Amino acid sequence: MKHSGELVFTNTPWLVTLSVLFVVVVSVLAFVAWRRSGWRASIGWLEGLRVIVAAAIALTLNRPEWRETFLPDTR
């Protein structure tokens, strides 16, 4: 039996726009917070982690799913 798998996003244009806007806003706020801390490395790592978490949330908003297709060997 042959099978193939793929990652599929079930999104709409407004969800993609919302996700991108969300990550951009979080990135700007993270940059501002890092600048206000005096460019401390520990705060930079914390804000970087915050942006990564925001990107993961944005990815999840676009409803990813793993689809597998199974094709029989015989009729």
All heavy atoms as a GROMACS GRO file, in nm:
protein
  603
    1MET      N    1   0.084  -0.117   0.000
    1MET     CA    2   0.000   0.000   0.000
    1MET      C    3   0.088   0.123   0.000
    1MET      O    4   0.178   0.139   0.081
    1MET     CB    5  -0.090  -0.003   0.125
    1MET     CG    6  -0.190   0.107   0.127
    1MET     SD    7  -0.306   0.099   0.264
    1MET     CE    8  -0.410  -0.034   0.215
    2LYS      N    9   0.062   0.213  -0.093
    2LYS     CA   10   0.138   0.337  -0.104
    2LYS      C   11   0.064   0.446  -0.027
    2LYS      O   12  -0.058   0.449  -0.025
    2LYS     CB   13   0.151   0.379  -0.250
    2LYS     CG   14   0.225   0.280  -0.335
    2LYS     CD   15   0.226   0.326  -0.478
    2LYS     CE   16   0.289   0.222  -0.566
    2LYS     NZ   17   0.284   0.259  -0.707
    3HIS      N   18   0.141   0.529   0.034
    3HIS     CA   19   0.077   0.642   0.102
    3HIS      C   20   0.166   0.766   0.092
    3HIS      O   21   0.287   0.757   0.075
    3HIS     CB   22   0.045   0.610   0.248
    3HIS     CG   23   0.164   0.607   0.338
    3HIS    ND1   24   0.249   0.500   0.344
    3HIS    CD2   25   0.212   0.699   0.423
    3HIS    CE1   26   0.344   0.525   0.431
    3HIS    NE2   27   0.326   0.646   0.481
    4SER      N   28   0.102   0.880   0.099
    4SER     CA   29   0.175   1.006   0.098
    4SER      C   30   0.113   1.097   0.202
    4SER      O   31  -0.005   1.090   0.231
    4SER     CB   32   0.170   1.072  -0.040
    4SER     OG   33   0.036   1.105  -0.073
    5GLY      N   34   0.194   1.180   0.261
    5GLY     CA   35   0.147   1.274   0.362
    5GLY      C   36   0.190   1.415   0.329
    5GLY      O   37   0.295   1.436   0.267
    6GLU      N   38   0.107   1.509   0.368
    6GLU     CA   39   0.140   1.648   0.342
    6GLU      C   40   0.077   1.735   0.450
    6GLU      O   41  -0.024   1.700   0.510
    6GLU     CB   42   0.090   1.692   0.205
    6GLU     CG   43  -0.059   1.678   0.187
    6GLU     CD   44  -0.104   1.714   0.047
    6GLU    OE1   45  -0.026   1.775  -0.028
    6GLU    OE2   46  -0.218   1.681   0.013
    7LEU      N   47   0.139   1.848   0.473
    7LEU     CA   48   0.087   1.946   0.567
    7LEU      C   49   0.001   2.044   0.490
    7LEU      O   50   0.047   2.106   0.394
    7LEU     CB   51   0.201   2.019   0.637
    7LEU     CG   52   0.163   2.117   0.746
    7LEU    CD1   53   0.094   2.044   0.861
    7LEU    CD2   54   0.284   2.190   0.797
    8VAL      N   55  -0.126   2.056   0.532
    8VAL     CA   56  -0.221   2.141   0.460
    8VAL      C   57  -0.274   2.246   0.556
    8VAL      O   58  -0.307   2.216   0.672
    8VAL     CB   59  -0.339   2.056   0.406
    8VAL    CG1   60  -0.441   2.143   0.338
    8VAL    CG2   61  -0.289   1.949   0.314
    9PHE      N   62  -0.282   2.371   0.509
    9PHE     CA   63  -0.338   2.480   0.589
    9PHE      C   64  -0.477   2.512   0.536
    9PHE      O   65  -0.495   2.535   0.418
    9PHE     CB   66  -0.250   2.604   0.582
    9PHE     CG   67  -0.118   2.586   0.650
    9PHE    CD1   68  -0.006   2.547   0.579
    9PHE    CD2   69  -0.107   2.606   0.786
    9PHE    CE1   70   0.115   2.530   0.642
    9PHE    CE2   71   0.014   2.590   0.851
    9PHE     CZ   72   0.125   2.551   0.779
   10THR      N   73  -0.574   2.512   0.626
   10THR     CA   74  -0.711   2.546   0.590
   10THR      C   75  -0.735   2.690   0.636
   10THR      O   76  -0.793   2.713   0.741
   10THR     CB   77  -0.809   2.451   0.660
   10THR    OG1   78  -0.757   2.320   0.656
   10THR    CG2   79  -0.943   2.452   0.592
   11ASN      N   80  -0.688   2.784   0.557
   11ASN     CA   81  -0.695   2.923   0.600
   11ASN      C   82  -0.775   3.007   0.502
   11ASN      O   83  -0.812   2.961   0.394
   11ASN     CB   84  -0.555   2.980   0.619
   11ASN     CG   85  -0.472   2.966   0.494
   11ASN    OD1   86  -0.521   2.933   0.388
   11ASN    ND2   87  -0.344   2.992   0.506
   12THR      N   88  -0.800   3.128   0.543
   12THR     CA   89  -0.866   3.225   0.457
   12THR      C   90  -0.775   3.349   0.449
   12THR      O   91  -0.686   3.365   0.534
   12THR     CB   92  -1.002   3.266   0.517
   12THR    OG1   93  -0.982   3.320   0.646
   12THR    CG2   94  -1.096   3.147   0.526
   13PRO      N   95  -0.796   3.434   0.352
   13PRO     CA   96  -0.708   3.552   0.340
   13PRO      C   97  -0.710   3.641   0.464
   13PRO      O   98  -0.606   3.696   0.503
   13PRO     CB   99  -0.764   3.626   0.219
   13PRO     CG  100  -0.830   3.520   0.137
   13PRO     CD  101  -0.884   3.421   0.235
   14TRP      N  102  -0.824   3.655   0.530
   14TRP     CA  103  -0.826   3.742   0.648
   14TRP      C  104  -0.754   3.678   0.765
   14TRP      O  105  -0.698   3.748   0.849
   14TRP     CB  106  -0.968   3.784   0.684
   14TRP     CG  107  -1.054   3.678   0.742
   14TRP    CD1  108  -1.135   3.591   0.677
   14TRP    CD2  109  -1.068   3.647   0.882
   14TRP    NE1  110  -1.197   3.508   0.766
   14TRP    CE2  111  -1.158   3.540   0.893
   14TRP    CE3  112  -1.012   3.700   0.998
   14TRP    CZ2  113  -1.194   3.484   1.014
   14TRP    CZ3  114  -1.047   3.643   1.119
   14TRP    CH2  115  -1.138   3.537   1.126
   15LEU      N  116  -0.752   3.544   0.772
   15LEU     CA  117  -0.675   3.478   0.878
   15LEU      C  118  -0.525   3.496   0.857
   15LEU      O  119  -0.450   3.516   0.953
   15LEU     CB  120  -0.708   3.329   0.882
   15LEU     CG  121  -0.811   3.284   0.981
   15LEU    CD1  122  -0.834   3.134   0.972
   15LEU    CD2  123  -0.776   3.322   1.122
   16VAL      N  124  -0.482   3.487   0.733
   16VAL     CA  125  -0.340   3.509   0.703
   16VAL      C  126  -0.301   3.652   0.738
   16VAL      O  127  -0.198   3.677   0.800
   16VAL     CB  128  -0.310   3.478   0.554
   16VAL    CG1  129  -0.169   3.516   0.518
   16VAL    CG2  130  -0.336   3.331   0.526
   17THR      N  131  -0.386   3.749   0.700
   17THR     CA  132  -0.360   3.888   0.732
   17THR      C  133  -0.355   3.911   0.883
   17THR      O  134  -0.265   3.979   0.933
   17THR     CB  135  -0.470   3.978   0.670
   17THR    OG1  136  -0.476   3.952   0.530
   17THR    CG2  137  -0.441   4.124   0.694
   18LEU      N  138  -0.449   3.853   0.954
   18LEU     CA  139  -0.452   3.866   1.100
   18LEU      C  140  -0.327   3.804   1.162
   18LEU      O  141  -0.268   3.862   1.254
   18LEU     CB  142  -0.578   3.799   1.155
   18LEU     CG  143  -0.595   3.801   1.307
   18LEU    CD1  144  -0.624   3.943   1.354
   18LEU    CD2  145  -0.706   3.707   1.347
   19SER      N  146  -0.285   3.690   1.113
   19SER     CA  147  -0.166   3.623   1.166
   19SER      C  148  -0.040   3.706   1.144
   19SER      O  149   0.041   3.723   1.235
   19SER     CB  150  -0.150   3.487   1.101
   19SER     OG  151  -0.258   3.404   1.128
   20VAL      N  152  -0.026   3.759   1.023
   20VAL     CA  153   0.092   3.841   0.993
   20VAL      C  154   0.092   3.968   1.076
   20VAL      O  155   0.194   4.007   1.133
   20VAL     CB  156   0.098   3.872   0.841
   20VAL    CG1  157   0.204   3.977   0.811
   20VAL    CG2  158   0.124   3.745   0.763
   21LEU      N  159  -0.024   4.031   1.087
   21LEU     CA  160  -0.036   4.152   1.168
   21LEU      C  161  -0.003   4.125   1.314
   21LEU      O  162   0.068   4.203   1.379
   21LEU     CB  163  -0.176   4.210   1.155
   21LEU     CG  164  -0.202   4.343   1.223
   21LEU    CD1  165  -0.117   4.452   1.160
   21LEU    CD2  166  -0.349   4.378   1.213
   22PHE      N  167  -0.050   4.012   1.366
   22PHE     CA  168  -0.022   3.972   1.504
   22PHE      C  169   0.128   3.957   1.529
   22PHE      O  170   0.182   4.011   1.626
   22PHE     CB  171  -0.096   3.842   1.536
   22PHE     CG  172  -0.067   3.784   1.670
   22PHE    CD1  173  -0.108   3.850   1.786
   22PHE    CD2  174   0.000   3.664   1.682
   22PHE    CE1  175  -0.082   3.796   1.911
   22PHE    CE2  176   0.025   3.610   1.806
   22PHE     CZ  177  -0.015   3.676   1.921
   23VAL      N  178   0.196   3.887   1.439
   23VAL     CA  179   0.340   3.866   1.456
   23VAL      C  180   0.417   3.997   1.442
   23VAL      O  181   0.512   4.022   1.517
   23VAL     CB  182   0.392   3.759   1.356
   23VAL    CG1  183   0.543   3.748   1.360
   23VAL    CG2  184   0.329   3.624   1.386
   24VAL      N  185   0.375   4.083   1.352
   24VAL     CA  186   0.442   4.213   1.335
   24VAL      C  187   0.426   4.299   1.460
   24VAL      O  188   0.523   4.359   1.508
   24VAL     CB  189   0.389   4.285   1.210
   24VAL    CG1  190   0.434   4.430   1.207
   24VAL    CG2  191   0.434   4.214   1.084
   25VAL      N  192   0.305   4.303   1.515
   25VAL     CA  193   0.281   4.383   1.636
   25VAL      C  194   0.363   4.330   1.753
   25VAL      O  195   0.427   4.407   1.826
   25VAL     CB  196   0.130   4.387   1.670
   25VAL    CG1  197   0.107   4.442   1.809
   25VAL    CG2  198   0.055   4.469   1.568
   26VAL      N  199   0.364   4.198   1.770
   26VAL     CA  200   0.443   4.140   1.880
   26VAL      C  201   0.592   4.166   1.859
   26VAL      O  202   0.664   4.196   1.955
   26VAL     CB  203   0.413   3.988   1.893
   26VAL    CG1  204   0.511   3.921   1.987
   26VAL    CG2  205   0.271   3.966   1.942
   27SER      N  206   0.638   4.158   1.735
   27SER     CA  207   0.780   4.184   1.707
   27SER      C  208   0.818   4.329   1.739
   27SER      O  209   0.923   4.354   1.797
   27SER     CB  210   0.811   4.154   1.560
   27SER     OG  211   0.787   4.019   1.532
   28VAL      N  212   0.732   4.422   1.702
   28VAL     CA  213   0.760   4.564   1.731
   28VAL      C  214   0.762   4.587   1.882
   28VAL      O  215   0.852   4.655   1.935
   28VAL     CB  216   0.657   4.655   1.661
   28VAL    CG1  217   0.666   4.797   1.713
   28VAL    CG2  218   0.677   4.651   1.511
   29LEU      N  219   0.664   4.532   1.952
   29LEU     CA  220   0.661   4.548   2.098
   29LEU      C  221   0.781   4.482   2.165
   29LEU      O  222   0.836   4.536   2.262
   29LEU     CB  223   0.531   4.492   2.154
   29LEU     CG  224   0.405   4.570   2.119
   29LEU    CD1  225   0.281   4.497   2.170
   29LEU    CD2  226   0.411   4.711   2.173
   30ALA      N  227   0.824   4.368   2.113
   30ALA     CA  228   0.942   4.300   2.168
   30ALA      C  229   1.067   4.385   2.145
   30ALA      O  230   1.152   4.397   2.234
   30ALA     CB  231   0.959   4.163   2.104
   31PHE      N  232   1.078   4.444   2.027
   31PHE     CA  233   1.194   4.530   1.998
   31PHE      C  234   1.197   4.650   2.090
   31PHE      O  235   1.302   4.687   2.143
   31PHE     CB  236   1.191   4.573   1.851
   31PHE     CG  237   1.305   4.661   1.815
   31PHE    CD1  238   1.431   4.609   1.794
   31PHE    CD2  239   1.287   4.798   1.802
   31PHE    CE1  240   1.538   4.690   1.761
   31PHE    CE2  241   1.392   4.881   1.769
   31PHE     CZ  242   1.518   4.826   1.748
   32VAL      N  243   1.081   4.712   2.110
   32VAL     CA  244   1.073   4.829   2.199
   32VAL      C  245   1.111   4.790   2.342
   32VAL      O  246   1.185   4.863   2.410
   32VAL     CB  247   0.932   4.891   2.193
   32VAL    CG1  248   0.912   4.994   2.302
   32VAL    CG2  249   0.907   4.952   2.056
   33ALA      N  250   1.063   4.676   2.389
   33ALA     CA  251   1.096   4.632   2.524
   33ALA      C  252   1.245   4.603   2.538
   33ALA      O  253   1.306   4.635   2.641
   33ALA     CB  254   1.015   4.507   2.559
   34TRP      N  255   1.304   4.544   2.434
   34TRP     CA  256   1.447   4.514   2.439
   34TRP      C  257   1.528   4.644   2.438
   34TRP      O  258   1.625   4.657   2.512
   34TRP     CB  259   1.484   4.426   2.320
   34TRP     CG  260   1.624   4.373   2.323
   34TRP    CD1  261   1.699   4.344   2.433
   34TRP    CD2  262   1.704   4.341   2.211
   34TRP    NE1  263   1.823   4.296   2.396
   34TRP    CE2  264   1.828   4.292   2.260
   34TRP    CE3  265   1.685   4.348   2.075
   34TRP    CZ2  266   1.931   4.252   2.176
   34TRP    CZ3  267   1.787   4.306   1.991
   34TRP    CH2  268   1.909   4.258   2.042
   35ARG      N  269   1.486   4.740   2.359
   35ARG     CA  270   1.557   4.869   2.354
   35ARG      C  271   1.547   4.941   2.489
   35ARG      O  272   1.644   4.999   2.536
   35ARG     CB  273   1.498   4.956   2.243
   35ARG     CG  274   1.576   5.083   2.220
   35ARG     CD  275   1.516   5.168   2.113
   35ARG     NE  276   1.386   5.217   2.162
   35ARG     CZ  277   1.295   5.272   2.087
   35ARG    NH1  278   1.314   5.284   1.958
   35ARG    NH2  279   1.182   5.316   2.139
   36ARG      N  280   1.427   4.936   2.551
   36ARG     CA  281   1.410   5.002   2.681
   36ARG      C  282   1.492   4.937   2.791
   36ARG      O  283   1.523   5.001   2.892
   36ARG     CB  284   1.263   5.000   2.721
   36ARG     CG  285   1.180   5.095   2.636
   36ARG     CD  286   1.040   5.100   2.685
   36ARG     NE  287   1.037   5.168   2.814
   36ARG     CZ  288   0.933   5.172   2.892
   36ARG    NH1  289   0.821   5.113   2.858
   36ARG    NH2  290   0.938   5.237   3.006
   37SER      N  291   1.526   4.809   2.773
   37SER     CA  292   1.606   4.741   2.876
   37SER      C  293   1.754   4.774   2.865
   37SER      O  294   1.834   4.725   2.944
   37SER     CB  295   1.588   4.589   2.864
   37SER     OG  296   1.659   4.539   2.752
   38GLY      N  297   1.790   4.853   2.766
   38GLY     CA  298   1.931   4.887   2.748
   38GLY      C  299   2.005   4.781   2.669
   38GLY      O  300   2.126   4.764   2.684
   39TRP      N  301   1.936   4.709   2.583
   39TRP     CA  302   1.993   4.606   2.496
   39TRP      C  303   2.056   4.492   2.574
   39TRP      O  304   2.156   4.434   2.530
   39TRP     CB  305   2.093   4.665   2.397
   39TRP     CG  306   2.041   4.778   2.317
   39TRP    CD1  307   2.069   4.909   2.334
   39TRP    CD2  308   1.947   4.772   2.208
   39TRP    NE1  309   2.002   4.986   2.242
   39TRP    CE2  310   1.926   4.904   2.163
   39TRP    CE3  311   1.880   4.668   2.144
   39TRP    CZ2  312   1.842   4.934   2.058
   39TRP    CZ3  313   1.795   4.699   2.040
   39TRP    CH2  314   1.777   4.830   1.998
   40ARG      N  315   2.000   4.460   2.690
   40ARG     CA  316   2.053   4.348   2.769
   40ARG      C  317   2.029   4.217   2.696
   40ARG      O  318   1.922   4.193   2.639
   40ARG     CB  319   1.987   4.342   2.906
   40ARG     CG  320   2.032   4.456   2.993
   40ARG     CD  321   1.983   4.452   3.136
   40ARG     NE  322   1.915   4.331   3.176
   40ARG     CZ  323   1.822   4.327   3.271
   40ARG    NH1  324   1.788   4.437   3.334
   40ARG    NH2  325   1.765   4.214   3.304
   41ALA      N  326   2.129   4.130   2.697
   41ALA     CA  327   2.122   4.003   2.623
   41ALA      C  328   2.011   3.913   2.677
   41ALA      O  329   1.940   3.848   2.599
   41ALA     CB  330   2.256   3.931   2.628
   42SER      N  331   1.994   3.910   2.808
   42SER     CA  332   1.892   3.822   2.865
   42SER      C  333   1.752   3.864   2.823
   42SER      O  334   1.666   3.781   2.792
   42SER     CB  335   1.903   3.820   3.018
   42SER     OG  336   1.885   3.950   3.071
   43ILE      N  337   1.728   3.993   2.817
   43ILE     CA  338   1.598   4.044   2.772
   43ILE      C  339   1.583   4.019   2.622
   43ILE      O  340   1.473   3.989   2.574
   43ILE     CB  341   1.583   4.194   2.806
   43ILE    CG1  342   1.594   4.217   2.956
   43ILE    CG2  343   1.453   4.249   2.752
   43ILE    CD1  344   1.488   4.146   3.037
   44GLY      N  345   1.690   4.028   2.547
   44GLY     CA  346   1.686   3.998   2.404
   44GLY      C  347   1.643   3.854   2.378
   44GLY      O  348   1.561   3.827   2.290
   45TRP      N  349   1.699   3.760   2.457
   45TRP     CA  350   1.659   3.620   2.444
   45TRP      C  351   1.513   3.601   2.482
   45TRP      O  352   1.439   3.526   2.417
   45TRP     CB  353   1.747   3.529   2.528
   45TRP     CG  354   1.881   3.506   2.468
   45TRP    CD1  355   2.000   3.562   2.508
   45TRP    CD2  356   1.912   3.427   2.354
   45TRP    NE1  357   2.101   3.521   2.427
   45TRP    CE2  358   2.051   3.436   2.332
   45TRP    CE3  359   1.835   3.348   2.270
   45TRP    CZ2  360   2.114   3.370   2.227
   45TRP    CZ3  361   1.899   3.282   2.165
   45TRP    CH2  362   2.036   3.293   2.145
   46LEU      N  363   1.470   3.668   2.587
   46LEU     CA  364   1.331   3.658   2.631
   46LEU      C  365   1.235   3.713   2.525
   46LEU      O  366   1.133   3.650   2.494
   46LEU     CB  367   1.312   3.734   2.762
   46LEU     CG  368   1.171   3.732   2.821
   46LEU    CD1  369   1.135   3.591   2.864
   46LEU    CD2  370   1.162   3.828   2.937
   47GLU      N  371   1.269   3.824   2.468
   47GLU     CA  372   1.184   3.882   2.364
   47GLU      C  373   1.187   3.798   2.236
   47GLU      O  374   1.086   3.788   2.166
   47GLU     CB  375   1.224   4.027   2.335
   47GLU     CG  376   1.208   4.120   2.453
   47GLU     CD  377   1.066   4.126   2.508
   47GLU    OE1  378   0.970   4.106   2.431
   47GLU    OE2  379   1.051   4.150   2.628
   48GLY      N  380   1.300   3.739   2.207
   48GLY     CA  381   1.307   3.646   2.093
   48GLY      C  382   1.216   3.526   2.112
   48GLY      O  383   1.147   3.483   2.020
   49LEU      N  384   1.216   3.475   2.234
   49LEU     CA  385   1.126   3.363   2.266
   49LEU      C  386   0.980   3.406   2.255
   49LEU      O  387   0.896   3.332   2.204
   49LEU     CB  388   1.155   3.312   2.408
   49LEU     CG  389   1.070   3.197   2.458
   49LEU    CD1  390   1.091   3.073   2.372
   49LEU    CD2  391   1.103   3.167   2.604
   50ARG      N  392   0.952   3.526   2.295
   50ARG     CA  393   0.816   3.579   2.284
   50ARG      C  394   0.771   3.586   2.138
   50ARG      O  395   0.658   3.552   2.104
   50ARG     CB  396   0.810   3.718   2.348
   50ARG     CG  397   0.672   3.774   2.357
   50ARG     CD  398   0.675   3.912   2.418
   50ARG     NE  399   0.762   3.917   2.534
   50ARG     CZ  400   0.724   3.952   2.656
   50ARG    NH1  401   0.600   3.987   2.678
   50ARG    NH2  402   0.810   3.956   2.754
   51VAL      N  403   0.861   3.629   2.050
   51VAL     CA  404   0.827   3.636   1.907
   51VAL      C  405   0.807   3.496   1.849
   51VAL      O  406   0.716   3.474   1.768
   51VAL     CB  407   0.936   3.714   1.830
   51VAL    CG1  408   0.915   3.705   1.680
   51VAL    CG2  409   0.937   3.859   1.874
   52ILE      N  410   0.888   3.401   1.892
   52ILE     CA  411   0.872   3.262   1.845
   52ILE      C  412   0.738   3.205   1.889
   52ILE      O  413   0.668   3.139   1.811
   52ILE     CB  414   0.989   3.175   1.894
   52ILE    CG1  415   1.117   3.214   1.821
   52ILE    CG2  416   0.960   3.026   1.874
   52ILE    CD1  417   1.242   3.152   1.878
   53VAL      N  418   0.699   3.231   2.013
   53VAL     CA  419   0.568   3.184   2.062
   53VAL      C  420   0.455   3.250   1.985
   53VAL      O  421   0.356   3.184   1.948
   53VAL     CB  422   0.555   3.210   2.214
   53VAL    CG1  423   0.414   3.188   2.262
   53VAL    CG2  424   0.651   3.120   2.291
   54ALA      N  425   0.469   3.379   1.955
   54ALA     CA  426   0.366   3.449   1.877
   54ALA      C  427   0.356   3.390   1.737
   54ALA      O  428   0.246   3.375   1.683
   54ALA     CB  429   0.398   3.598   1.870
   55ALA      N  430   0.469   3.356   1.676
   55ALA     CA  431   0.467   3.294   1.544
   55ALA      C  432   0.401   3.157   1.548
   55ALA      O  433   0.327   3.120   1.455
   55ALA     CB  434   0.608   3.284   1.488
   56ALA      N  435   0.425   3.082   1.655
   56ALA     CA  436   0.360   2.951   1.669
   56ALA      C  437   0.209   2.966   1.686
   56ALA      O  438   0.131   2.888   1.630
   56ALA     CB  439   0.419   2.876   1.789
   57ILE      N  440   0.167   3.068   1.759
   57ILE     CA  441   0.023   3.094   1.774
   57ILE      C  442  -0.037   3.132   1.639
   57ILE      O  443  -0.144   3.084   1.602
   57ILE     CB  444  -0.001   3.203   1.879
   57ILE    CG1  445   0.032   3.151   2.018
   57ILE    CG2  446  -0.144   3.254   1.874
   57ILE    CD1  447   0.034   3.257   2.125
   58ALA      N  448   0.032   3.216   1.564
   58ALA     CA  449  -0.017   3.258   1.432
   58ALA      C  450  -0.025   3.138   1.338
   58ALA      O  451  -0.120   3.126   1.260
   58ALA     CB  452   0.074   3.365   1.374
   59LEU      N  453   0.071   3.049   1.346
   59LEU     CA  454   0.068   2.928   1.264
   59LEU      C  455  -0.051   2.841   1.301
   59LEU      O  456  -0.120   2.789   1.213
   59LEU     CB  457   0.198   2.851   1.281
   59LEU     CG  458   0.215   2.726   1.197
   59LEU    CD1  459   0.233   2.764   1.052
   59LEU    CD2  460   0.334   2.647   1.246
   60THR      N  461  -0.079   2.830   1.429
   60THR     CA  462  -0.191   2.750   1.475
   60THR      C  463  -0.324   2.810   1.434
   60THR      O  464  -0.420   2.738   1.408
   60THR     CB  465  -0.185   2.734   1.628
   60THR    OG1  466  -0.057   2.680   1.664
   60THR    CG2  467  -0.291   2.641   1.679
   61LEU      N  468  -0.332   2.942   1.425
   61LEU     CA  469  -0.455   3.008   1.382
   61LEU      C  470  -0.494   2.970   1.239
   61LEU      O  471  -0.611   2.976   1.203
   61LEU     CB  472  -0.440   3.160   1.389
   61LEU     CG  473  -0.460   3.225   1.524
   61LEU    CD1  474  -0.431   3.374   1.513
   61LEU    CD2  475  -0.601   3.203   1.574
   62ASN      N  476  -0.397   2.932   1.158
   62ASN     CA  477  -0.423   2.896   1.020
   62ASN      C  478  -0.462   2.749   1.002
   62ASN      O  479  -0.464   2.699   0.891
   62ASN     CB  480  -0.302   2.930   0.933
   62ASN     CG  481  -0.289   3.078   0.916
   62ASN    OD1  482  -0.377   3.141   0.860
   62ASN    ND2  483  -0.181   3.135   0.965
   63ARG      N  484  -0.493   2.682   1.110
   63ARG     CA  485  -0.546   2.546   1.112
   63ARG      C  486  -0.466   2.447   1.028
   63ARG      O  487  -0.516   2.394   0.928
   63ARG     CB  488  -0.691   2.545   1.070
   63ARG     CG  489  -0.778   2.623   1.164
   63ARG     CD  490  -0.918   2.626   1.117
   63ARG     NE  491  -0.924   2.708   0.995
   63ARG     CZ  492  -1.034   2.755   0.945
   63ARG    NH1  493  -1.148   2.729   1.000
   63ARG    NH2  494  -1.032   2.828   0.836
   64PRO      N  495  -0.343   2.416   1.069
   64PRO     CA  496  -0.266   2.316   0.995
   64PRO      C  497  -0.316   2.175   1.027
   64PRO      O  498  -0.364   2.148   1.137
   64PRO     CB  499  -0.124   2.335   1.048
   64PRO     CG  500  -0.144   2.386   1.186
   64PRO     CD  501  -0.268   2.471   1.181
   65GLU      N  502  -0.310   2.088   0.930
   65GLU     CA  503  -0.344   1.949   0.954
   65GLU      C  504  -0.258   1.861   0.865
   65GLU      O  505  -0.220   1.899   0.755
   65GLU     CB  506  -0.492   1.921   0.932
   65GLU     CG  507  -0.541   1.936   0.793
   65GLU     CD  508  -0.688   1.902   0.780
   65GLU    OE1  509  -0.768   1.954   0.860
   65GLU    OE2  510  -0.722   1.827   0.688
   66TRP      N  511  -0.227   1.745   0.915
   66TRP     CA  512  -0.147   1.650   0.841
   66TRP      C  513  -0.242   1.553   0.771
   66TRP      O  514  -0.317   1.482   0.836
   66TRP     CB  515  -0.054   1.574   0.935
   66TRP     CG  516   0.038   1.483   0.862
   66TRP    CD1  517   0.027   1.348   0.849
   66TRP    CD2  518   0.156   1.520   0.791
   66TRP    NE1  519   0.129   1.300   0.775
   66TRP    CE2  520   0.211   1.403   0.738
   66TRP    CE3  521   0.219   1.641   0.768
   66TRP    CZ2  522   0.326   1.402   0.661
   66TRP    CZ3  523   0.334   1.640   0.692
   66TRP    CH2  524   0.387   1.523   0.640
   67ARG      N  525  -0.240   1.553   0.638
   67ARG     CA  526  -0.326   1.465   0.560
   67ARG      C  527  -0.243   1.353   0.500
   67ARG      O  528  -0.138   1.376   0.441
   67ARG     CB  529  -0.394   1.540   0.447
   67ARG     CG  530  -0.510   1.618   0.489
   67ARG     CD  531  -0.591   1.661   0.369
   67ARG     NE  532  -0.680   1.767   0.412
   67ARG     CZ  533  -0.722   1.864   0.334
   67ARG    NH1  534  -0.685   1.868   0.209
   67ARG    NH2  535  -0.802   1.956   0.382
   68GLU      N  536  -0.294   1.233   0.516
   68GLU     CA  537  -0.229   1.118   0.454
   68GLU      C  538  -0.325   1.053   0.358
   68GLU      O  539  -0.443   1.036   0.387
   68GLU     CB  540  -0.186   1.018   0.561
   68GLU     CG  541  -0.072   1.067   0.645
   68GLU     CD  542  -0.011   0.959   0.730
   68GLU    OE1  543  -0.010   0.843   0.686
   68GLU    OE2  544   0.033   0.991   0.840
   69THR      N  545  -0.273   1.017   0.241
   69THR     CA  546  -0.351   0.950   0.140
   69THR      C  547  -0.295   0.810   0.122
   69THR      O  548  -0.175   0.793   0.100
   69THR     CB  549  -0.342   1.025   0.006
   69THR    OG1  550  -0.378   1.162   0.029
   69THR    CG2  551  -0.433   0.965  -0.098
   70PHE      N  552  -0.382   0.712   0.135
   70PHE     CA  553  -0.343   0.574   0.119
   70PHE      C  554  -0.400   0.520  -0.012
   70PHE      O  555  -0.520   0.524  -0.034
   70PHE     CB  556  -0.395   0.488   0.236
   70PHE     CG  557  -0.332   0.525   0.366
   70PHE    CD1  558  -0.394   0.616   0.451
   70PHE    CD2  559  -0.211   0.470   0.404
   70PHE    CE1  560  -0.337   0.652   0.571
   70PHE    CE2  561  -0.154   0.505   0.525
   70PHE     CZ  562  -0.215   0.595   0.607
   71LEU      N  563  -0.312   0.473  -0.100
   71LEU     CA  564  -0.353   0.418  -0.227
   71LEU      C  565  -0.329   0.267  -0.226
   71LEU      O  566  -0.218   0.222  -0.196
   71LEU     CB  567  -0.276   0.482  -0.342
   71LEU     CG  568  -0.289   0.634  -0.355
   71LEU    CD1  569  -0.193   0.685  -0.459
   71LEU    CD2  570  -0.432   0.670  -0.390
   72PRO      N  571  -0.431   0.187  -0.258
   72PRO     CA  572  -0.412   0.042  -0.257
   72PRO      C  573  -0.320  -0.004  -0.371
   72PRO      O  574  -0.310   0.062  -0.475
   72PRO     CB  575  -0.555  -0.012  -0.274
   72PRO     CG  576  -0.630   0.098  -0.340
   72PRO     CD  577  -0.567   0.226  -0.294
   73ASP      N  578  -0.253  -0.117  -0.350
   73ASP     CA  579  -0.165  -0.173  -0.453
   73ASP      C  580  -0.245  -0.237  -0.566
   73ASP      O  581  -0.202  -0.238  -0.681
   73ASP     CB  582  -0.072  -0.277  -0.391
   73ASP     CG  583   0.030  -0.212  -0.300
   73ASP    OD1  584   0.062  -0.094  -0.324
   73ASP    OD2  585   0.075  -0.279  -0.207
   74THR      N  586  -0.358  -0.294  -0.533
   74THR     CA  587  -0.442  -0.362  -0.632
   74THR      C  588  -0.579  -0.297  -0.637
   74THR      O  589  -0.620  -0.225  -0.548
   74THR     CB  590  -0.457  -0.510  -0.597
   74THR    OG1  591  -0.520  -0.521  -0.469
   74THR    CG2  592  -0.322  -0.580  -0.594
   75ARG      N  593  -0.652  -0.331  -0.741
   75ARG     CA  594  -0.787  -0.276  -0.755
   75ARG      C  595  -0.882  -0.341  -0.660
   75ARG      O  596  -0.909  -0.438  -0.629
   75ARG     CB  597  -0.837  -0.296  -0.897
   75ARG     CG  598  -0.766  -0.203  -0.992
   75ARG     CD  599  -0.827  -0.219  -1.126
   75ARG     NE  600  -0.804  -0.100  -1.204
   75ARG     CZ  601  -0.839  -0.086  -1.327
   75ARG    NH1  602  -0.901  -0.184  -1.389
   75ARG    NH2  603  -0.812   0.024  -1.391
   0.00000   0.00000   0.00000
